[in-house]
Amino acid sequence: MVIEAHRNNRPTQTVNGAIFSISNQELQHNLYGADSTYAITWGKEAILTSVSSYTIESQQDSMLVLFTTLQEYPFRLSLKKIDFIQTEE
């Protein structure tokens, strides 16, 4: 989950709460208001999709910081790993 974001080096809350799911083959996110899934290629310090790239700035325990360009603006996204708990209804 995006817990902090910077657009043009300024804090922004426009993408806070966005969900990312990253596996060896796919990246899923809801940055654009709807769920999107992309096949990925792993670079040396990046996650590459057919439409964008995400440079891995840092990775520690349950935190991942990515740098990307969204709608022609540079974004730095701080993601925190969360565990989804399914509830029975």
Order of alpha helices (4+ residues) and beta strands (2+ residues): beta-beta-beta-beta-beta-beta-beta-beta-beta-beta
